[in-house]
Amino acid sequence: MTRSISRGPWFRFALFVLVLLAAWLVARTTGTLDLLQSDRLPSLIREVRRVAWAAPAFVLTYAVVATVGLPATPLTLAGGALFGPWLGTCVNWLGATLGATGAYLLARTLGRDAVRSLLGARAGALDALAGDQAFGSLLRLRLLPIVPFNGINFGAGLAGVRPGSYVLATALGIVPGTAVYTYFADALLAGVDGAREAALVRVAIAGVLLVLLSFLPALAKRAGWLSAAALLGVVSPTAGSAQAQGAAPTRGATVVDHAPFDRLLQQWVTDGMVDYDAFATSPDFARYLASLAAAQPDRMSRADQLAFWINTYNAYTIQLINSRKERRSIRNINKRFGVTFKSPWAEPIVKAGGATLTLDDVEHTIVRPTFKDPRIHVALVCAAKGCPPLRSEAFVGSRIDVQLDDQARRFLAQTMKNRVDVAARTVYGSPIFTWYREDFGGTLVGVGAFWARFLPDGAARDLVRSGAFRWVDTEYDWTLNLRVVK
């Protein structure tokens, strides 16, 4: 499969690289890099003190330096020495926030399209990474001093993180580190200027604060906050079950009765559209959720486990929507002023198998790694019109393979989401297949092979089976899959 890359994005990316190289070259030629070395800070401080509008000039300098990726830590120390702990923290914070935003916009404007062009169909993964979960992930990275400041700035821009999420996470996340380094610099200057007794105490306090700041990553890791998956905002560290650990099931245990859920789905789900109000007031639905909490899925057969976890995910997605009284989009949950403060899939709402889990835990920590069946992506329904349609029946272990196959055929038959243009040798498919391409063999050829299993005989099936096609993501509609009852 061949793919053409337009020159525009790569020209802008080259310009992005040239801007950074030019900034470093100018800084080196003019001696600016030397001024940013720690041993030159005293002379820099003396120079800045002679400026009438020192604070605004300092903020502007800080912003420009950070925007083009030059080292900004010396400026943070200089800000504390120049303006004291309170004003220094303010000017350092403002300069760092402006500089981080400038670097982000520079990378986003000049480099993002080139990165997406290079990734091709895999660029859909960036949308998942930079979507609703980006705020929490960025806030963690800003709070914990483990990733270089400039690395986050440029990385977020290249990934296409939303501006609101990026700026807010940056503005909040850099406060502790900025305050500590500013206080440290001011304490050192007090010792140099005289007042040694008081300065000794302040330097000691600043040292303790710096040590605590350096221990934050270790403490976060011990608390379970700093797992690699948690940093990416993909899974919650609260997940813990026999399925997540890959334990073998014990056969012969009592299976959860999914018949109540089946009856509710038949009554209140039509063509994948859901009457959420009916579920919200149903005592049968509440009792079914309680049965999931009391179940022991690790003692079920493998087929019954899979049915259990798919039903659990779908039922608790309905419960999440109703618990927040949301009727427009699941992505509106935890969103304020256009910024998602916490992913709805990271809400600890799922009570199942004696544990409290998130929807992300169910999907990414239990179902995907345990069962390794790509058909789960046509069965787990995220309450959006862009999702596969919610079945009007519950999954059961005795029929799970038949149900999953039928669900795959139904999803691929939705031509607004999935279709094959044989004449143009192009496949238009749901972003689900590129977001989770690794579960389909890691390549678009693997995705095509999956499609070929469920498409009827004909030219379309032959094309996807060949792998010689161009892939285009269809638009994912996040509007709630709400059934309007007249």
N, C-alpha and C positions, 0 to 999 in steps of 0.2 A: 504494500500500500504506500503510495507516494503522497507527499504533502508539500504544498508550496508555502513559502514564508515571505510575507510582504516585506518590502524594504523599509517602510515607514517605521514600524516598531524598532527595528534594529538600528536605524539611523538615530532614533531618540535614545536608545540604550547606549550607543557609542558616544552620544553627546553627554549623557549622564556620567559615563566613565571619564570622559575628557574634562568635565567640570571638576570632578574630584581630583584628578591628577593635576590640573592647572592650579587648584587651590593649594595643594601640597607644594607644588613647585614655587608658586608665588610666596608662600609662607616661608619656605626654606631660603629662597633667594633674598627676601627682605629681612630675614632674621626673626620673623615672627615665631617660628618654631623654637628658636633659642629662648625667646621671651617666655614661652609656655613651659619651659623647664623649671622644675622646682627651685633650683639654685638661683634662678634669675627673678624669682617672685619679689624679693625686697625692692629691687630697682623698678620693677613694673608697678608695684604699689605706690612708690614715690612719684612716678610719672602720672599715674591716674589721679592722685590726690591734688595735682595742680590743675586738673580740669574743672571748670566751673560747674558743669552739669555732669558730675562724675557718675551718679547713679544711672541716669538714662543712657549715657555713653557706654557704661559697663554692660547694661542689659543688651544694648544693640551689638556690642562686640561679642558677648557671650553667644547671642543668637546666631550671628554670622559664622562664628567659629564652629559651633555645633552643627549648623546646617550643612557645611561642606566636609564634615567628618574629621576635623582637627581635634586633638586632645583637649577636653574641656575641664578635666579634674583640677588642673592648676588654677583655672579661673574660679572654680568653686572655693578653693582655699584662699585665693586672693580676695574674693567677695567677703569672706568672713573677716579677714584681716583689715579690709578697707572700711567696712560698714558696721561691724559688730554683729553679735549673734542674731538680733531680731531683724534689722533692716537688711543685713547680709543674707539671711535666709530668704527674705522676700525677693531681693534682686536676683539671687542665684536661682531660685525656683522659677521666676518669670523668664530669665534668660534661657534656662535649660528647657523649659516648656516650649518657648518660641523656637529655639534651635531644634529641638526634637521634632516639632511640627514642620519646620522648614525642611529638614532632612527627609522626613516622611513624604512630604508633598513632592520634593525633588525626585525621589525614587519612584513614587507612584506615577508621576506625570511622564517621566522619561524612560523608566525601566519596566513598568508593570506589563505593558503589552508585549514586550519582547519575551519576557519570562513566560507569559501565557502562550505565545506563539511557539516557543521552544518546547513547552510541555504538551502542546496539542490537546488531545482529548483528556489527558491527565490534568489539565487545568481546572477541571471540575472539582478536584480535591482541594484546590485553593479556596473555592467558594465555601466549602464546608469548614475549612480551617479558619477562614477570615469572616465567618458569619456570626451567628448569635452568640457563640461561645468565645469570641475573640476578646471581649472586654475582660472577663475573668482571667483568661490566660495571660493577657498583657499585664493586668494588675499584679498577678503573681510574679511575673518576670521583672517588673519594675521594683517590687518590694524586696525581692531577693537578689542580692548582688552576685549573680552567677553568669549573666550574659552581658557582654560589653554594651554600653549605652548606645554607641553608634550602630552596633549590630542590630539591635532591636529597631532603631529608627528606620534604617534602610530596609531591613527585612520585612517590617510591617507594610511599608510602602510597596515593595515588590510583590508581596502577597495580596495586596488589595484590601487590607483591613479597612472597614468603614471609618471615615474621618471622625465622627462623633465618638465612637468607641475608643479609637486610638488616643485622641486628645484627652478625653476624660480619664482613661486608665493611666496615661502618662502623668497628667497633672496631679492625680491622687497618689500614684505609686512612688513618685520621686521625692515626696515630702520628707519621709523619715531619713533617708540617706543624705539629702541636701541639708537638713537641719543639723545632723550629727557632724558632717564634715565642716559646715560653716562654724559651728560652735568650737570644734577642735582648732581651726585656724585662728579664731579670735583668742582662744585661750593661750595658744603659743605666742601670739603677738603680745599679749599682756605680760607674759614672762620676759620677753625680750625688752619691753619698754620700762620695766621696773617692778613694782608691786608683786615681788616674787612670792611672798607668802600666799596671797590670795590666788595668784596665778598657778601655784603648785597644785592647789585644791582643784582649780578649774581644769588643768591639764589632766589630773588624775580622773576626774569625772568624764572628760572627753575620751580618755583612753578606754575607760570601761564601756562607754557607749560604742566606740569603734569595735571593741572586742565582741560585744553583744551583736552588733550588726554583722560581723564576720561569721558569727555562729548561727545566724538565721537559717541559712540553707540546711545545716545539719539538723537543727531543731524541727524545721518543716519536714524534712525527710523522715525523721523519727515519728512525727505526728501523722505521717501518711499523706502529707499535702504535696510533697515534692516528687512523687513518682513521675516518670517520663510521661505517662499517659495523662496524669492529672495536670501537668504543666501545659499540655496541649489542649486541655479542657475536653478531652475525649471521654474519659471514664472517671467515675467518682471512686475515691479510695475506700468507700464504705462497703463495696461489694464483697461478699464473702459467702460462698456456698460450695457444696461438694461439686456442683457442675462447673463452677468457675475454676476449681482446682483440678478438674479432669478426673474426678473420682468415678469409679465404675458403678453403675446402678445396680441395685439389688432387685431382682425380678420377683413378681408375685405379690407386691404390695397393693393395697387398695388404691384404685385410681380415682382422682377427683371427678365428681359428677359434673360434666359440662353441659348437661341437658338444660338447666335453668338459663344459662347464657345463650344456648342455642335458640331457645324459645324467644328470648328478648331480641336477638339478632334477626330472627325471622319476622318479628312483628315490627321492629323499629328501624331496620336498615333496608333501603331500597336502592338498587343499582349503586351500592357503595356509599350512599348518602345517609346520614345518621340523624335521627330525632333525639338530640341531646337532652331536651327537656323531659322526654319520657324516661330516659335512663336516670335523670337526676332525681325523679320522684318515685322511683321503683324500689319497693322493699326487697323484691326478689334479686335485684342487682346488688343491693347492699349485702344480702346474705351470700350471694355468689362470691363477692370480693372477700368476705370473711372466710369462706371455704378455701380460697387461695392462700390466705395467711396461715391457715392451720395445716396445710398440706405438707407432705414430705416428698418432694420431687426426686430426691436422691435415692429413694427406694422404689421408684417406678422403672418400668422398662424404658429403653431409649426412645421408642416411638411415643410413648405416653409423656415422657419428659418434654419432648419437642412440642407436642400439642399443648402441654401445660404452659410452657413459657411463651408460646405465640399468643395463646388466649390471654395470658396474664398481661403481656405487653399491650394488646389491643384493648382489653377491658380497662386497664389503668390509664391509658391515653384518654379514653372517654371520661374517666373519673377526674383526670387532671383538668380537662376542659371545663367540666362542670364545677369543680371545686373553685375555679377562678372566674366562673360565670363569663367565660370568653365565648363570643359568638362570631368573631371575624377571622382570626388567625391564631394558631398556636404560638406563633412567633411574637404575638403581642404580650404574652405572659412575661412578667418581670421586666417589661419595657417601660421606661420613663423618659420623656423628652427625646424620644427617638433612639434611645440607647438601651440595649438589653443588659441589665445588671447581672443576671444569672440565667443560664440556658434553661428553658423549660424541661429539657431532657435530663437536667442535673438536679431536679427537684426530688428529694427523698420521699416519694409518695407511694411507692410500690410496697405493699405488705404481702410477701409471698414466701412460702417455705420457711417460715419462722424468722425471716430477716426483713429489714427495711432497706429497700434498694431504690435506685433511680431507673428511669427508662433506659438511660445509657448503659447502666449496669446489666440490665436484662439483655440488651442487644449485643453490646460489645464485649462484655466480660463473661457472659454465659452462653448465649445462643450461637454467636459467630464462631468463637474458638472451640466450643464443645462439639458442635454438630457439623461444622464445615460444609454446609449445604447451601449453595447460592440461591436456592429457591426461597429461602427465608426472606429475601429482599422483596418478594412479591406477596408476602404474607403479613409482615409487620406493617401496620398502617399508622401513619403519624398525624392523622386528623387533618390532612390537607387534600385538596382536589388533585394535586400533583402526585399524590401517593397512589400505589395500587388500590383498587377498590376494596373496601371492607366487605368480607363475605357475609351473606345473610345466614350463616350457620357457623357453629363453633368447630374448631379443629378437634379431632379425636384420634388417639393413637392407632386404632384399628383401621382407619381410612386415611392416615396422614399423607401417604405418598400420592394417592389418587387426588386428594384435595389440593396438594401443592402443585401437582401437574396441571390440574384444571385452573388453579389460580394464575399460573404462569401464562396459560393460553388466553385467559380473560384479559390480563394486563397487556400482553403484546397485541391484542386485538383492539386496544384503545388507540385509534389512529392519531389522535391529537398528541399523544405521548410517544408512540412507537409506530414507525412505518418505514417501508423500504421503497425507495425510488430506483427500480431496476435500470431504467434508461440512463439515469445519471450516476448509477453505481454508488448511490449514497444511502446511508442508513441514518434515519432521524430517530434518536432514542432518548429515553428518559435519562436525566443526569444521574439517576441511581446507579446505572451501569458503569459510569465513569467514576463516581464517588467511591464505589466499592469494587472497582475493577479487579483488585487483588483476589477477591472471592470468586471471580470468574476465570481464574487462571493467570491473572496479571497482565493480559494483553487484550486488545480489541478482537483479535482472532478468537480468544477464549469466549468473549462476549458473543461473537457471531455463532460459535458452536453451541452456546446455550440457547440462543434464539432458534437455531435450526432444529433443536429438539422439540420445539412447540409450535413452529409455523407449519401450515399445511404444505403438501407437496407443490412445487412450482418454482418459477424463476426467482422469487424473493428468497425462498429457502436455499436454493442453490447458491445465490450470491452471498448470503451471510455465512454459509458453510465454507465457502471458498476463502473468506478472510480478505479478499481483494476489493474492499469497499472504503469509501470515505465516511467518517462518522461525524455527525452534527448533533450536539445536545439540543433537545427541545426545551422550551421554557417550562420551568417548574412552578406550578401555581400553588402558592401557600395559603390561598383562601380556604377557610374552614369547609370541610365536607358536610355541610349542614343541610339536612332535609327540611324543606319548608312545608309545614303542615297547614293546609288550607281549611 
